[in-house]
Amino acid sequence: MNKYSLEGRVAIVTGAGRGIGEAIANQLLENGAKVVFCDLSEDAANTACSDSCTDEAGLPFYGNLAKEEVAGALIAKTVAHFGKIDILVNNAGGGIITPFLEHTPETLVETINRNLWTAIWCSWHALPHMKKAGFGRIINMGADSVRNGLFDHAGYNAAKGGVHGMTTGLAREFARDGITVNTVAPCAVQTQQLEDVRRVNPELVDKVLDIIPMGRAATEAEVASMVIYLASDEAGFVTGQVISVNGGTTML
Ligand SMILES: NC(=O)c1ccc[n+]([C@@H]2O[C@H](COP(=O)([O-])OP(=O)(O)OC[C@H]3O[C@@H](n4cnc5c(N)ncnc54)[C@H](O)[C@@H]3O)[C@@H](O)[C@H]2O)c1
């Protein structure tokens, strides 16, 4: 049974090849939306899409969305295939979590590319379609570390802080066009990304989990369900928000 009104909606989820993005794509499908599974990896996009849905409900797309022309191609392919775009979930990203001076020029540029340019270019290409249709939902994946200045997150926060900032700006600019723009900001989530950080720096993961009042990481489904709510018709009066899904960390 559908929890929210998403029947007939067309959604793009970036970074849907694995992790939180795949969980979001699957929950959108369960609630009746058609979904474009987009990822950097061709294999991941194809596999996640074919594992979850029929050809009528899903479409795979791969490419580097930090490039303006690739983001443009994603939006154009979505509109050509499904006729419109109602929901854009800017989930692609991922941290290169390290003390600021241990970053290289390459890792800093990659951090901004992955987390910020992907969201900027996809939004920039999707918004004209949403504005014309008089309806849109943009949901960005931010990070609670922007708010609490989490250890070793300065480079990542520079990128995610940009995403949080774009949220309020776009929400105001398109508030009278039927378009809402929000950000979901998780703390630690039990994903491959968290396991990658644990492998390199287990003390950091312990420290991060220790400051969460619930004492654990979120599940991917717990983060995805907030995205699904924000994508729904029911969330029509919620815009310009950065919503933490953080096990109570705000109480610190
Ligand atoms: N895992 C966590 O603890 C956590 C916490 C806070 C925020 N987040 C954010 O949530 C989102 C999802 O996290 P995750 O743990 O599932 O990440 P992940 O690394 O498992 O998956 C991210 C996906 O994005 C894709 N991607 C990266 N750069 C891309 C690009 N330039 N173009 C197209 N696709 C690209 C990757 O291929 C990958 O499949 C990310 O934005 C991440 O920064 C994660």
The ligand as an ORCA input file, in Angstrom:
! r2SCAN-3c Opt
* xyz 0 1
  N      26.795      7.538      4.565
  C      26.716      8.499      5.451
  O      27.013      8.314      6.635
  C      26.264      9.887      5.035
  C      26.092     10.886      5.986
  C      25.672     12.154      5.602
  C      25.416     12.411      4.261
  N      25.602     11.438      3.333
  C      25.347     11.766      1.923
  O      24.303     10.946      1.446
  C      24.493     10.675      0.050
  C      24.525      9.171     -0.203
  O      25.518      8.598      0.645
  P      25.981      7.076      0.512
  O      26.642      6.734      1.767
  O      24.861      6.232      0.011
  O      27.112      7.272     -0.614
  P      27.777      6.201     -1.598
  O      29.182      6.654     -1.814
  O      27.542      4.818     -1.148
  O      26.927      6.424     -2.927
  C      27.001      7.617     -3.625
  C      26.700      7.313     -5.070
  O      26.855      8.540     -5.796
  C      27.502      8.255     -7.023
  N      28.231      9.443     -7.480
  C      29.274     10.056     -6.868
  N      29.724     11.065     -7.617
  C      28.945     11.100     -8.736
  C      28.935     11.896     -9.905
  N      29.844     12.869    -10.080
  N      28.001     11.653    -10.863
  C      27.093     10.657    -10.701
  N      27.054      9.857     -9.608
  C      27.985     10.070     -8.648
  C      28.477      7.125     -6.690
  O      28.835      6.399     -7.847
  C      27.684      6.308     -5.680
  O      26.978      5.237     -6.263
  C      25.811     11.366     -0.337
  O      25.527     12.647     -0.872
  C      26.525     11.498      0.993
  O      27.474     12.530      0.984
  C      26.012     10.176      3.688
*
